[in-house]
């Protein structure tokens, strides 16, 4: 029989022996298949890939914090660890360390990330279902902490808008619009940074269509702050693309969009110029929610305005004081006194 022909195991028929090219191709296919299987076993990377861009960074940091406790030393990239090998004792140690270092809400968010990673490990076949149930059955950390952030007063808002208005450069109009998007429309910093001109439904009324978390779409209104949109578009132009552009130090507008970190820098710069103590983009969003609650809107309406899916999330944005609560009770509750 020709040396280049050999019988196949299944049929006994002859086929040409593989040359170097075919062997290399087969080897590459095997390596690619192996890499693919390895990727499927990487539960942490699958979990992070499912998150919105704005949530990916904090949850990556959460995994790094828990990995440092698990491995007893800092880990460069916690998403590459084999989380399906974590034990119940490891999780108990992680929970204890998080409870000692972080506020209950932050620690519970981190533990939720660990549960989600374990779920992806079970779905990928690297963790048995019984082990998944046992490992994910970790109690939430109880307790309350003081609410983070604050709501800006009307005086603070007038100051921060004022410094933008007094800036004659294009950056003044852009920064005023950026602050209005987070305060008046209640957008998250990432939502404001990623907004496009095509998302503006009505320029005069400031009506926006906002792409949110999980691919959702929601409406937002700027109200009286719509004037900042018109003022910026007069500088920016009306070509399609990112709504907010970079402004160079020489005052020239660059046709490059902003990122969420740039929104932090804008708020930090303008609040510092206005003499306002530490202020964050989310404080502007808290101010938006608190203003709606003070105006008498119910929690369901505020939830829709913030584009949340859970009404319980509204509680974190309520910055009304105990004095306001007491005054509301006095106005609403009517009870006859003795002898009446």
Buried (B, 14 or more C-beta within 10 A) or exposed (E): EEEEEEEEEEEEEEEEEEEEEEEEEEEEEEEEEEEEEEEBBBBBBBBBEEBBEBBBEEBBEBBBBBBBBBEEEEBEEBBEBEBBEBEEEBBEBBBEBBBEEBBBBBBBBBBEBBBBBBBBBBBBEBBEEEBBEBBBEBEEBEEEEEBEBBBBEEEBBEBBBBBBBEBEBBBBBBBBBBBBBBBBBBBBBBBBBBBBBEBBEEBEEBBBBBBBBEEEEBEBBBEEBBBBBEBBBEBBEEEEBBBBBBBEEEEEBEEEBBBBEBBBEBBBBBBBBBEBEEBBBBBBBBBBBBBBBBEEBEBEBBBBBBBBEEEEBBEBBBBEEEEEEEEEEEEEEEEEEEEE
